[in-house]
Amino acid sequence: MSDDVSYELLGFDNVLLPVGDLGEAVGFYEQTGFAVAFRFDEAGIALLKVGGETPGLLLRAEEGLGPRPPAWPSARVWLEVADARVAASRIAGAGIALLGEPFPVATGWTVEIADPWGNVIGFTDYSKRPELARRK
């Protein structure tokens, strides 16, 4: 990159998650509490809202992508929630398997789930560091 051209990372746009079946993926994520911002089946995409922010989780149908085990090595996306243990209870109550019990992290608690294609989503809180939380 030339020295006269600079850029600054301004924030996230969207996080893309590959899925094998868009309809099944939308249903799975709606069960976990996500709202759909838009769905464009012809393009094989659906955007899930994350709080009041414009970026979200973009589900993208990938031809030939089959189910993967939850232990599939993949990047993890963690999203902030007010209370991860409450989120865990709600998600488990909706019939979604947790990848274990909520566990402590430096800022609070986290619980993780995996969708049928092995994408791991974590729900984390800032109960130990409330000054860092979006909501105080």
N, CA, C and O of each residue as an XYZ file, in Angstrom:
544
protein
N       0.853     -1.176      0.000
C       0.000      0.000      0.000
C       0.893      1.231      0.000
O       1.875      1.288      0.741
N       0.569      2.189     -0.803
C       1.396      3.386     -0.898
C       1.238      4.233      0.354
O       0.193      4.212      1.005
N       2.294      4.983      0.686
C       2.286      5.801      1.896
C       1.307      6.966      1.820
O       0.863      7.469      2.853
N       0.963      7.407      0.592
C       0.071      8.555      0.485
C      -1.404      8.159      0.612
O      -2.280      9.023      0.646
N      -1.671      6.869      0.680
C      -3.044      6.408      0.850
C      -3.160      5.822      2.252
O      -2.502      4.835      2.581
N      -4.002      6.439      3.071
C      -4.190      5.905      4.417
C      -5.644      5.498      4.582
O      -6.527      5.960      3.859
N      -5.861      4.655      5.515
C      -7.217      4.251      5.817
C      -7.334      3.994      7.304
O      -6.340      3.811      8.006
N      -8.542      3.984      7.753
C      -8.829      3.768      9.164
C      -9.931      2.732      9.266
O     -10.920      2.812      8.538
N      -9.781      1.770     10.146
C     -10.837      0.800     10.391
C     -11.906      1.494     11.227
O     -11.635      1.948     12.339
N     -13.110      1.573     10.695
C     -14.165      2.340     11.336
C     -15.129      1.479     12.149
O     -15.855      2.000     12.996
N     -15.145      0.203     11.910
C     -16.052     -0.682     12.631
C     -16.478     -1.826     11.739
O     -16.049     -1.933     10.590
N     -17.315     -2.667     12.275
C     -17.788     -3.821     11.527
C     -18.870     -3.421     10.539
O     -19.679     -2.533     10.807
N     -18.872     -4.088      9.399
C     -19.983     -3.978      8.464
C     -20.925     -5.119      8.825
O     -21.878     -4.905      9.575
N     -20.693     -6.299      8.326
C     -21.468     -7.481      8.678
C     -20.505     -8.633      8.911
O     -19.376     -8.616      8.420
N     -20.945     -9.616      9.649
C     -20.209    -10.865      9.815
C     -20.968    -11.892      8.998
O     -22.145    -12.143      9.253
N     -20.303    -12.487      8.018
C     -20.947    -13.452      7.133
C     -20.790    -14.861      7.690
O     -19.691    -15.280      8.053
N     -21.897    -15.583      7.750
C     -21.896    -16.959      8.213
C     -22.396    -17.852      7.086
O     -23.511    -17.657      6.602
N     -21.597    -18.830      6.655
C     -22.059    -19.744      5.610
C     -23.038    -20.761      6.197
O     -22.795    -21.335      7.259
N     -24.131    -20.970      5.497
C     -25.142    -21.940      5.926
C     -25.530    -22.804      4.730
O     -25.384    -22.384      3.581
N     -26.017    -23.995      4.998
C     -26.403    -24.900      3.926
C     -27.825    -24.700      3.444
O     -28.136    -25.006      2.293
N     -28.701    -24.186      4.313
C     -30.106    -23.995      3.965
C     -30.577    -22.702      4.615
O     -30.630    -22.604      5.841
N     -30.917    -21.721      3.807
C     -31.269    -20.398      4.337
C     -32.512    -20.449      5.223
O     -32.526    -19.850      6.299
N     -33.540    -21.147      4.792
C     -34.758    -21.225      5.585
C     -34.522    -21.875      6.938
O     -35.012    -21.390      7.958
N     -33.777    -22.965      6.952
C     -33.458    -23.646      8.207
C     -32.614    -22.745      9.112
O     -32.820    -22.704     10.325
N     -31.669    -22.029      8.514
C     -30.800    -21.144      9.295
C     -31.595    -20.001      9.906
O     -31.412    -19.680     11.080
N     -32.473    -19.384      9.129
C     -33.293    -18.289      9.654
C     -34.134    -18.794     10.819
O     -34.228    -18.125     11.848
N     -34.745    -19.962     10.671
C     -35.543    -20.537     11.747
C     -34.722    -20.801     12.996
O     -35.176    -20.526     14.107
N     -33.518    -21.332     12.825
C     -32.630    -21.605     13.965
C     -32.303    -20.320     14.713
O     -32.420    -20.262     15.937
N     -31.900    -19.308     13.990
C     -31.501    -18.061     14.636
C     -32.689    -17.301     15.230
O     -32.543    -16.628     16.251
N     -33.850    -17.402     14.608
C     -35.039    -16.795     15.221
C     -35.356    -17.467     16.552
O     -35.775    -16.796     17.496
N     -35.163    -18.781     16.642
C     -35.381    -19.495     17.904
C     -34.447    -18.996     18.998
O     -34.813    -19.005     20.173
N     -33.241    -18.560     18.625
C     -32.288    -18.093     19.633
C     -32.523    -16.637     20.013
O     -31.855    -16.120     20.909
N     -33.467    -15.962     19.342
C     -33.799    -14.593     19.715
C     -33.410    -13.524     18.713
O     -33.644    -12.340     18.958
N     -32.824    -13.910     17.594
C     -32.461    -12.923     16.578
C     -33.696    -12.513     15.792
O     -34.590    -13.325     15.555
N     -33.741    -11.247     15.389
C     -34.778    -10.748     14.488
C     -34.160    -10.598     13.098
O     -32.987    -10.249     12.962
N     -34.956    -10.862     12.085
C     -34.486    -10.743     10.704
C     -34.660     -9.299     10.242
O     -35.767     -8.761     10.276
N     -33.572     -8.679      9.813
C     -33.637     -7.317      9.267
C     -34.174     -7.368      7.844
O     -35.034     -6.570      7.473
N     -33.668     -8.307      7.043
C     -34.204     -8.547      5.711
C     -33.793     -9.932      5.253
O     -32.838    -10.522      5.758
N     -34.533    -10.429      4.295
C     -34.259    -11.744      3.711
C     -34.427    -11.617      2.209
O     -35.441    -11.109      1.730
N     -33.425    -12.084      1.462
C     -33.437    -12.015      0.003
C     -33.105    -13.414     -0.512
O     -31.954    -13.729     -0.813
N     -34.146    -14.245     -0.605
C     -33.948    -15.651     -0.952
C     -33.284    -15.844     -2.314
O     -32.490    -16.768     -2.490
N     -33.604    -14.983     -3.274
C     -33.027    -15.129     -4.610
C     -31.506    -15.015     -4.583
O     -30.819    -15.636     -5.394
N     -30.987    -14.232     -3.661
C     -29.532    -14.085     -3.522
C     -28.974    -15.030     -2.465
O     -27.759    -15.114     -2.287
N     -29.856    -15.743     -1.763
C     -29.411    -16.687     -0.747
C     -28.861    -16.028      0.503
O     -27.939    -16.556      1.127
N     -29.422    -14.862      0.885
C     -28.918    -14.156      2.064
C     -30.059    -13.688      2.965
O     -31.182    -13.457      2.518
N     -29.733    -13.560      4.229
C     -30.645    -12.967      5.209
C     -29.785    -12.257      6.236
O     -28.762    -12.788      6.670
N     -30.194    -11.063      6.626
C     -29.450    -10.298      7.620
C     -30.196    -10.347      8.946
O     -31.386    -10.039      9.022
N     -29.464    -10.743     10.001
C     -30.015    -10.789     11.348
C     -29.585     -9.548     12.096
O     -28.425     -9.141     12.021
N     -30.518     -8.940     12.822
C     -30.218     -7.745     13.603
C     -29.401     -8.108     14.841
O     -29.597     -9.164     15.442
N     -28.488     -7.220     15.208
C     -27.727     -7.344     16.448
C     -27.862     -6.014     17.172
O     -27.162     -5.053     16.854
N     -28.757     -5.963     18.139
C     -29.005     -4.714     18.853
C     -29.519     -3.646     17.913
O     -30.205     -3.941     16.934
N     -29.181     -2.395     18.216
C     -29.628     -1.280     17.405
C     -28.621     -0.890     16.334
O     -28.788      0.126     15.659
N     -27.582     -1.691     16.178
C     -26.533     -1.367     15.211
C     -26.971     -1.754     13.803
O     -27.787     -2.659     13.623
N     -26.428     -1.069     12.817
C     -26.748     -1.382     11.428
C     -26.114     -2.696     10.987
O     -26.795     -3.500     10.351
N     -24.842     -2.954     11.294
C     -24.289     -4.247     10.892
C     -24.983     -5.387     11.632
O     -25.581     -5.189     12.690
N     -24.892     -6.552     11.068
C     -25.489     -7.712     11.711
C     -24.804     -8.985     11.283
O     -23.697     -8.960     10.746
N     -25.464    -10.094     11.522
C     -24.979    -11.387     11.061
C     -25.649    -11.666      9.728
O     -26.875    -11.724      9.641
N     -24.853    -11.836      8.704
C     -25.374    -12.082      7.370
C     -25.269    -13.574      7.084
O     -24.171    -14.115      6.956
N     -26.413    -14.228      6.985
C     -26.451    -15.642      6.638
C     -26.366    -15.745      5.127
O     -27.110    -15.082      4.405
N     -25.457    -16.579      4.658
C     -25.287    -16.725      3.211
C     -25.319    -18.201      2.849
O     -24.458    -18.969      3.279
N     -26.310    -18.598      2.059
C     -26.440    -19.990      1.641
C     -25.283    -20.359      0.716
O     -25.001    -19.670     -0.265
N     -24.632    -21.452      1.054
C     -23.513    -21.972      0.264
C     -23.910    -23.338     -0.270
O     -24.199    -24.250      0.506
N     -23.927    -23.485     -1.578
C     -24.320    -24.736     -2.203
C     -23.399    -25.870     -1.739
O     -22.176    -25.736     -1.732
N     -24.007    -26.963     -1.362
C     -23.236    -28.146     -0.994
C     -22.709    -28.152      0.432
O     -22.029    -29.097      0.834
N     -23.010    -27.114      1.201
C     -22.531    -27.070      2.582
C     -23.478    -27.887      3.449
O     -24.657    -27.560      3.585
N     -22.948    -28.940      4.025
C     -23.759    -29.793      4.884
C     -23.516    -29.495      6.345
O     -22.666    -28.674      6.690
N     -24.263    -30.163      7.199
C     -24.078    -29.970      8.645
C     -22.659    -30.295      9.079
O     -22.008    -31.171      8.511
N     -22.196    -29.592     10.074
C     -20.872    -29.819     10.651
C     -21.040    -29.960     12.155
O     -21.963    -29.392     12.738
N     -20.163    -30.707     12.771
C     -20.285    -30.873     14.229
C     -19.979    -29.577     14.963
O     -19.215    -28.747     14.469
N     -20.576    -29.396     16.148
C     -20.325    -28.175     16.922
C     -18.852    -27.949     17.234
O     -18.425    -26.809     17.418
N     -18.074    -29.022     17.294
C     -16.649    -28.857     17.618
C     -15.820    -28.477     16.398
O     -14.594    -28.402     16.479
N     -16.474    -28.239     15.278
C     -15.780    -27.846     14.048
C     -14.910    -26.627     14.329
O     -15.399    -25.630     14.859
N     -13.622    -26.693     13.980
C     -12.768    -25.523     14.247
C     -13.191    -24.340     13.368
O     -13.107    -24.401     12.142
N     -13.634    -23.293     14.003
C     -14.074    -22.123     13.243
C     -13.896    -20.882     14.097
O     -13.693    -20.955     15.309
N     -13.979    -19.753     13.433
C     -13.974    -18.491     14.170
C     -15.228    -18.444     15.026
O     -16.237    -19.072     14.705
N     -15.156    -17.706     16.102
C     -16.311    -17.539     16.970
C     -16.707    -16.068     16.955
O     -15.856    -15.179     16.973
N     -18.011    -15.831     16.923
C     -18.532    -14.480     17.012
C     -19.228    -14.380     18.361
O     -20.163    -15.130     18.642
N     -18.776    -13.464     19.183
C     -19.412    -13.252     20.481
C     -20.180    -11.946     20.432
O     -19.684    -10.936     19.932
N     -21.392    -11.976     20.956
C     -22.266    -10.818     20.981
C     -22.561    -10.455     22.422
O     -22.736    -11.328     23.273
N     -22.615     -9.167     22.685
C     -22.878     -8.707     24.044
C     -24.353     -8.839     24.383
O     -25.227     -8.481     23.594
N     -24.607     -9.362     25.575
C     -25.955     -9.436     26.141
C     -25.895     -8.872     27.553
O     -24.812     -8.743     28.125
N     -27.034     -8.541     28.112
C     -27.050     -7.999     29.465
C     -26.633     -9.048     30.492
O     -25.944     -8.726     31.460
N     -27.048    -10.308     30.289
C     -26.743    -11.375     31.234
C     -26.645    -12.688     30.466
O     -27.655    -13.197     29.979
N     -25.455    -13.232     30.355
C     -25.222    -14.448     29.577
C     -25.929    -15.658     30.179
O     -26.354    -16.552     29.448
N     -26.057    -15.695     31.487
C     -26.721    -16.844     32.116
C     -28.226    -16.822     31.847
O     -28.841    -17.877     31.690
N     -28.817    -15.643     31.793
C     -30.228    -15.533     31.417
C     -30.388    -15.921     29.947
O     -31.326    -16.634     29.589
N     -29.468    -15.452     29.095
C     -29.501    -15.821     27.677
C     -29.414    -17.341     27.520
O     -30.136    -17.925     26.712
N     -28.537    -17.977     28.287
C     -28.381    -19.429     28.220
C     -29.685    -20.132     28.568
O     -30.076    -21.092     27.903
N     -30.347    -19.661     29.594
C     -31.605    -20.265     30.024
C     -32.678    -20.116     28.951
O     -33.413    -21.060     28.663
N     -32.764    -18.922     28.361
C     -33.763    -18.675     27.322
C     -33.491    -19.515     26.082
O     -34.408    -20.101     25.508
N     -32.229    -19.570     25.673
C     -31.856    -20.324     24.472
C     -32.105    -21.818     24.679
O     -32.671    -22.482     23.810
N     -31.683    -22.344     25.829
C     -31.917    -23.757     26.123
C     -33.416    -24.042     26.203
O     -33.875    -25.098     25.768
N     -34.177    -23.099     26.759
C     -35.628    -23.248     26.837
C     -36.296    -23.284     25.479
O     -37.384    -23.839     25.330
N     -35.642    -22.689     24.478
C     -36.172    -22.705     23.110
C     -35.776    -23.978     22.370
O     -36.100    -24.151     21.195
N     -35.066    -24.874     23.076
C     -34.694    -26.147     22.458
C     -33.365    -26.129     21.719
O     -33.052    -27.076     20.998
N     -32.576    -25.071     21.885
C     -31.266    -24.978     21.238
C     -30.215    -25.518     22.210
O     -30.159    -25.100     23.366
N     -29.392    -26.437     21.738
C     -28.345    -27.018     22.583
C     -27.226    -26.008     22.821
O     -26.755    -25.351     21.892
N     -26.817    -25.899     24.064
C     -25.667    -25.063     24.423
C     -24.404    -25.881     24.246
O     -24.430    -27.106     24.356
N     -23.297    -25.206     23.972
C     -22.005    -25.898     23.899
C     -21.377    -25.929     25.292
O     -20.222    -25.540     25.464
N     -22.120    -26.381     26.258
C     -21.649    -26.404     27.631
C     -22.369    -25.362     28.460
O     -23.189    -24.593     27.960
N     -22.045    -25.357     29.722
C     -22.623    -24.401     30.657
C     -22.004    -23.025     30.450
O     -20.911    -22.926     29.891
N     -22.681    -21.946     30.891
C     -22.035    -20.637     30.860
C     -20.715    -20.699     31.642
O     -20.617    -21.365     32.672
N     -19.712    -19.992     31.129
C     -18.398    -20.034     31.769
C     -17.896    -18.613     32.007
O     -18.219    -17.693     31.257
N     -17.091    -18.449     33.073
C     -16.590    -17.108     33.380
C     -15.492    -16.687     32.415
O     -14.667    -17.497     31.992
N     -15.498    -15.404     32.077
C     -14.437    -14.785     31.278
C     -14.010    -13.517     32.019
O     -14.597    -13.175     33.045
N     -13.018    -12.836     31.519
C     -12.464    -11.671     32.219
C     -13.503    -10.576     32.460
O     -13.433     -9.859     33.459
N     -14.462    -10.448     31.550
C     -15.441     -9.365     31.685
C     -16.738     -9.794     32.355
O     -17.500     -8.947     32.822
N     -17.000    -11.099     32.410
C     -18.261    -11.575     32.995
C     -18.470    -13.042     32.716
O     -17.676    -13.885     33.132
N     -19.557    -13.349     31.999
C     -19.929    -14.721     31.663
C     -20.190    -14.840     30.173
O     -20.566    -13.868     29.517
N     -19.986    -16.052     29.641
C     -20.237    -16.335     28.230
C     -20.867    -17.711     28.103
O     -20.560    -18.622     28.871
N     -21.746    -17.849     27.129
C     -22.293    -19.148     26.742
C     -22.240    -19.200     25.215
O     -22.419    -18.182     24.546
N     -21.995    -20.388     24.672
C     -21.886    -20.529     23.222
C     -22.885    -21.555     22.694
O     -23.278    -22.491     23.390
N     -23.279    -21.343     21.438
C     -24.095    -22.285     20.685
C     -23.431    -22.486     19.335
O     -22.568    -21.704     18.938
N     -23.830    -23.523     18.637
C     -23.383    -23.728     17.258
C     -24.611    -23.989     16.405
O     -25.517    -24.717     16.808
N     -24.632    -23.389     15.224
C     -25.726    -23.678     14.308
C     -25.433    -25.019     13.623
O     -24.357    -25.580     13.827
N     -26.350    -25.539     12.828
C     -26.128    -26.842     12.201
C     -24.901    -26.906     11.281
O     -24.447    -27.999     10.943
N     -24.366    -25.766     10.878
C     -23.217    -25.751      9.974
C     -21.913    -25.466     10.708
O     -20.884    -25.220     10.079
N     -21.955    -25.500     12.038
C     -20.748    -25.345     12.844
C     -20.344    -23.918     13.144
O     -19.285    -23.702     13.733
N     -21.142    -22.935     12.763
C     -20.845    -21.542     13.121
C     -21.111    -21.368     14.611
O     -22.209    -21.659     15.084
N     -20.117    -20.896     15.348
C     -20.253    -20.760     16.794
C     -20.529    -19.301     17.144
O     -19.797    -18.393     16.752
N     -21.619    -19.109     17.899
C     -22.019    -17.785     18.363
C     -21.972    -17.803     19.877
O     -22.522    -18.699     20.517
N     -21.308    -16.805     20.445
C     -21.243    -16.672     21.892
C     -22.063    -15.486     22.345
O     -22.188    -14.489     21.634
N     -22.617    -15.603     23.530
C     -23.371    -14.519     24.152
C     -22.636    -14.190     25.444
O     -22.554    -15.021     26.349
N     -22.105    -12.982     25.525
C     -21.231    -12.630     26.636
C     -21.715    -11.358     27.320
O     -22.266    -10.461     26.681
N     -21.498    -11.297     28.632
C     -21.904    -10.100     29.362
C     -20.691     -9.426     30.000
O     -19.580     -9.956     29.982
N     -20.931     -8.269     30.551
C     -19.873     -7.471     31.177
C     -20.175     -7.285     32.662
O     -19.946     -6.213     33.223
N     -20.689     -8.335     33.288
C     -21.076     -8.232     34.690
C     -19.885     -7.975     35.619
O     -20.058     -7.410     36.699
N     -18.683     -8.383     35.212
C     -17.484     -8.112     36.018
C     -16.845     -6.771     35.670
O     -16.062     -6.233     36.452
N     -17.175     -6.236     34.507
C     -16.610     -4.964     34.040
C     -17.717     -4.093     33.464
O     -17.684     -3.765     32.278
N     -18.701     -3.709     34.281
C     -19.852     -2.964     33.765
C     -19.493     -1.636     33.095
O     -20.255     -1.129     32.272
N     -18.342     -1.077     33.445
C     -17.940      0.184     32.803
C     -17.655      0.008     31.311
O     -17.627      0.989     30.568
N     -17.444     -1.232     30.867
C     -17.181     -1.507     29.449
C     -18.446     -1.866     28.663
O     -18.420     -1.939     27.434
N     -19.541     -2.086     29.372
C     -20.774     -2.543     28.733
C     -21.423     -1.426     27.926
O     -21.249     -0.244     28.222
N     -22.167     -1.818     26.909
C     -22.910     -0.854     26.113
C     -24.007     -0.191     26.935
O     -24.279      1.000     26.789
N     -24.633     -0.987     27.803
C     -25.665     -0.463     28.709
C     -25.119     -0.515     30.110
O     -24.635     -1.555     30.555
N     -25.190      0.576     30.796
C     -24.628      0.641     32.140
C     -25.717      0.522     33.170
O     -25.440      0.556     34.369
